[in-house]
Amino acid sequence: MRKQADDIVEPKVRRRGIYLLPNLLTITGLFAGFFSIVAGMKGYFYMAAEAIFIAMIMDALDGRVARLTNTQSDFGMELDSLADVVSFGVAPALVMYSWSLTTLGKAGWLAAFIFAAAGALRLARFNTQAASSDKRYFQGIPIPAAAGILASIVWVWYDYTTQSKIFVITMCIITILVAALMVSNIRFHSFKDISVRDRVPFLGVLVMVLILVCIAIDPPTMLLVIFAAYGISGPVMTLWALRQRRQVRLKERARNHPSN
């Protein structure tokens, strides 16, 4: 009996835990987003804007590190989404409110809330449609890009504390418009079809070098130009597609009903 008992192999118990490296990057991004909120409340808007971009870098790294090290997990995906709500939804909304919208009273904090709520809705829609959507495009502007627009605006004019009424109203309108882009059906290019392993023309490498040099010379202004251009690209691309479809329909109608 003792021999039989010794021959019995106990089943291996799978140890529970989380992967350290990708989740550590996610937590670092969450810390940067929380620090941005605190810095904005204390009036350090320059540091608040920088912290949002640091969170953006961490958000870009954690997923890639998880795929490279084969450490993807459902826990990591959920943690990443929650961190994004704080770093790219709540943080830029509160920083924009503390910097500019606070003078509008109730309208100001409502505009900030609309941005934060739109960011949460954008992430929820992305998580539920990720498996079935076209990987080449995003439906609605991604929440990091939306946060980049607001953060770069604050970064460029961080010392502009005595703001006119027109300027504040403009910031309020921009906040609401960017929030609307997040929950819209407008398509934005995801650039996921571009592979770093593919060969690129020499001119493309030169353009990338020039962009990096321009960012190094004046990071706030160049980042504002880049994120604003990306935000405008979606509506422009949609209008161009609608125009192309209209021209195709007119050609088909002319072909089916030729004039006498």
C-alpha positions in Angstrom: 0.0 0.0 0.0 2.8 2.3 0.9 4.5 1.6 -2.5 1.3 2.3 -4.3 0.9 5.5 -2.4 4.4 6.6 -3.3 3.8 5.8 -7.0 0.9 8.2 -7.0 2.0 11.5 -8.6 0.4 14.5 -7.2 -1.1 16.9 -9.8 0.9 20.0 -10.3 -0.9 23.1 -9.0 -0.6 26.0 -11.3 0.7 29.0 -9.5 -1.4 32.1 -9.8 0.2 35.5 -10.5 0.7 38.2 -13.0 3.4 39.0 -15.5 5.7 41.6 -14.1 7.3 43.5 -17.0 4.2 44.5 -19.2 2.0 45.2 -16.1 4.8 47.3 -14.5 4.9 49.5 -17.7 1.1 49.8 -17.5 1.3 50.8 -13.8 4.0 53.3 -14.7 1.7 54.9 -17.3 -1.1 55.0 -14.7 1.3 56.7 -12.2 2.1 59.3 -14.9 -1.6 59.9 -15.5 -2.3 60.4 -11.8 0.8 62.6 -11.5 -0.6 64.7 -14.3 -3.8 65.3 -12.4 -2.0 66.3 -9.3 0.4 68.6 -11.2 -2.6 70.3 -12.9 -4.4 70.9 -9.7 -1.3 72.6 -8.3 -0.8 74.7 -11.4 2.2 72.9 -12.9 0.6 72.6 -16.3 3.9 72.1 -18.1 4.7 69.0 -16.0 1.1 67.9 -16.3 1.2 67.9 -20.1 4.6 66.1 -20.1 3.3 63.4 -17.8 0.4 62.6 -20.2 3.0 62.1 -23.0 5.0 59.9 -20.7 1.9 57.8 -20.1 1.5 57.6 -23.8 5.0 56.1 -24.2 4.3 53.5 -21.5 1.0 52.6 -23.2 2.8 52.1 -26.5 5.4 49.9 -24.8 3.4 47.6 -22.6 1.5 45.9 -25.4 4.6 45.5 -27.6 6.6 44.1 -24.7 3.9 41.7 -23.8 3.8 40.4 -27.4 7.6 40.1 -27.7 7.9 38.3 -24.4 4.7 36.2 -24.9 3.2 37.5 -21.7 -0.2 38.6 -22.9 -3.0 38.0 -20.4 -6.6 39.0 -19.9 -5.5 40.6 -16.6 -3.1 42.8 -18.5 -5.7 43.8 -21.1 -8.2 44.9 -18.4 -5.5 46.7 -16.5 -4.4 48.5 -19.6 -7.9 49.7 -20.4 -8.5 51.0 -16.8 -5.1 52.8 -16.9 -6.0 54.4 -20.2 -9.3 55.8 -18.8 -7.3 57.5 -16.1 -4.2 58.6 -18.1 -6.0 59.6 -21.4 -9.6 60.3 -20.2 -9.7 61.8 -16.8 -6.2 63.3 -16.7 -6.4 65.5 -19.8 -9.9 66.5 -19.0 -9.0 67.7 -15.5 -5.8 69.4 -16.7 -7.7 71.2 -19.4 -10.3 72.2 -16.8 -7.7 73.4 -14.2 -5.8 75.3 -16.9 -8.7 77.0 -18.8 -12.2 75.7 -18.4 -12.5 76.5 -14.7 -13.5 80.1 -15.5 -16.6 78.9 -17.3 -18.1 77.4 -14.1 -20.6 74.6 -14.7 -20.2 74.6 -18.4 -16.4 74.1 -18.0 -16.5 71.0 -15.8 -19.4 69.6 -17.9 -17.2 69.9 -21.0 -14.4 68.1 -19.1 -16.7 65.4 -18.0 -18.0 64.9 -21.6 -14.4 64.3 -22.6 -13.7 61.8 -19.8 -17.0 59.9 -20.5 -16.4 59.8 -24.2 -13.0 58.3 -23.6 -14.5 55.6 -21.4 -17.1 54.8 -24.0 -14.5 54.8 -26.8 -12.4 52.2 -24.9 -15.5 50.1 -24.1 -16.5 50.1 -27.8 -12.9 49.2 -28.9 -12.7 46.3 -26.5 -16.0 44.8 -27.6 -15.3 45.3 -31.4 -11.6 44.6 -31.5 -12.0 41.1 -32.9 -14.4 42.0 -35.7 -13.2 45.5 -36.8 -10.9 46.3 -39.7 -7.4 46.4 -38.3 -6.3 49.1 -40.7 -8.7 51.7 -39.2 -10.0 52.9 -35.9 -13.6 53.7 -35.4 -13.4 57.1 -33.8 -10.2 58.8 -32.8 -8.2 56.7 -30.3 -8.2 58.0 -26.8 -4.4 58.5 -26.6 -4.5 60.7 -29.7 -7.4 62.6 -28.2 -5.5 63.1 -25.0 -2.5 64.2 -27.1 -4.5 67.0 -28.7 -5.5 68.5 -25.3 -2.1 67.9 -23.7 -0.2 69.5 -26.5 -2.4 72.5 -26.4 -1.8 72.9 -22.7 1.9 72.3 -23.3 2.2 75.0 -25.9 0.3 77.7 -24.0 1.0 76.5 -20.4 2.1 79.9 -19.2 -1.0 81.6 -20.8 -2.8 81.9 -17.5 -4.6 85.2 -18.1 -7.0 83.9 -20.8 -9.6 85.9 -22.7 -13.3 84.8 -22.8 -13.0 83.9 -26.4 -9.9 81.8 -25.8 -11.6 79.8 -23.0 -14.8 79.3 -25.1 -12.5 78.0 -27.9 -10.9 75.5 -25.6 -14.3 74.4 -24.4 -15.4 73.8 -28.0 -12.2 72.0 -28.9 -12.6 69.7 -25.9 -16.2 68.8 -26.8 -15.3 68.3 -30.5 -12.4 66.0 -29.7 -14.8 64.1 -27.4 -17.3 63.8 -30.2 -14.6 62.4 -32.5 -13.9 59.6 -30.0 -17.5 58.3 -30.0 -18.1 59.0 -33.7 -18.1 56.5 -36.5 -15.4 58.4 -38.4 -12.5 56.2 -39.4 -8.9 57.0 -38.6 -5.9 55.2 -40.0 -4.4 52.8 -37.4 -1.0 52.4 -39.2 -1.1 48.8 -38.1 -0.5 47.7 -41.7 2.9 49.3 -41.7 5.6 46.8 -40.7 9.0 47.9 -39.4 10.4 44.7 -41.0 9.5 45.8 -44.5 11.8 47.7 -46.7 11.0 51.4 -47.1 12.3 54.0 -49.6 15.3 56.1 -48.7 13.0 59.2 -48.8 10.8 57.7 -46.2 13.7 57.3 -43.8 14.8 60.9 -44.5 11.3 62.2 -43.7 11.3 60.3 -40.4 14.6 61.8 -39.5 13.4 65.3 -40.3 10.3 64.8 -38.1 12.4 63.6 -35.2 14.7 66.6 -35.6 11.7 69.0 -35.7 10.2 67.4 -32.6 13.6 67.7 -30.8 13.8 71.4 -31.6 10.3 72.3 -30.4 8.5 69.3 -28.9 5.2 71.0 -27.8 4.6 72.8 -31.1 5.5 69.8 -33.3 3.4 67.4 -31.2 0.5 69.8 -31.4 0.9 69.9 -35.2 1.1 66.1 -35.5 -1.9 65.3 -33.2 -4.0 68.1 -34.7 -3.2 66.8 -38.2 -4.2 63.3 -37.2 -7.4 64.6 -35.7 -8.3 66.4 -38.9 -7.3 63.5 -41.1 -10.3 61.4 -40.0 -13.1 63.9 -41.1 -11.1 64.8 -44.2 -10.7 61.1 -45.2 -14.4 60.5 -44.6 -15.5 63.5 -46.7 -13.2 62.4 -49.5 -14.7 58.9 -49.4 -18.2 60.3 -49.5 -17.2 62.4 -52.5 -15.8 59.4 -54.3 -18.9 57.4 -53.7 -21.1 60.2 -54.9 -19.1 60.5 -58.1 -19.4 56.7 -58.6 -23.2 56.9 -58.2 -23.4 59.8 -60.6 -21.4 57.8 -63.2 -23.6 54.7 -62.8 -26.7 56.8 -63.1 -25.4 58.5 -66.2 -24.5 55.1 -67.7 -27.9 53.6 -66.9 -29.8 56.7 -68.1 -27.9 58.2 -71.0 -29.1 61.6 -72.2 -30.7 61.8 -75.6 
